[in-house]
Amino acid sequence: MSPSDEITYISQNLEKILKSQYGAVGKGLGEMVRSVESQLPEETVQKIRTLARWRNKVAHDDMSFANKKIEAFRQIA
């Protein structure tokens, strides 16, 4: 699996967890975490927001970003 595919896969799994365990709503990871942030520790919310920004950067702007950030992404996720 390529770094960009792995980032997408991890993000999708986080979205599923937020939906099924917390009742999150929204179109993406960022919107979903905003909808349930009061149920999560602040540190977790910040980490998920970071992951959402990185995922969006990979998906929309800079595929090479995935290669640079994949290890950090794995550690946060």
Number of C-alpha atoms within 10 A of each C-alpha: 7 10 19 19 14 16 25 19 14 16 22 14 13 19 22 16 13 18 17 10 8 16 12 20 16 13 9 13 25 19 16 22 26 15 17 16 16 10 10 12 9 11 9 14 18 14 14 22 18 15 23 21 14 21 27 18 15 21 16 9 10 14 14 12 16 23 13 11 15 17 12 11 20 12 7 12 14
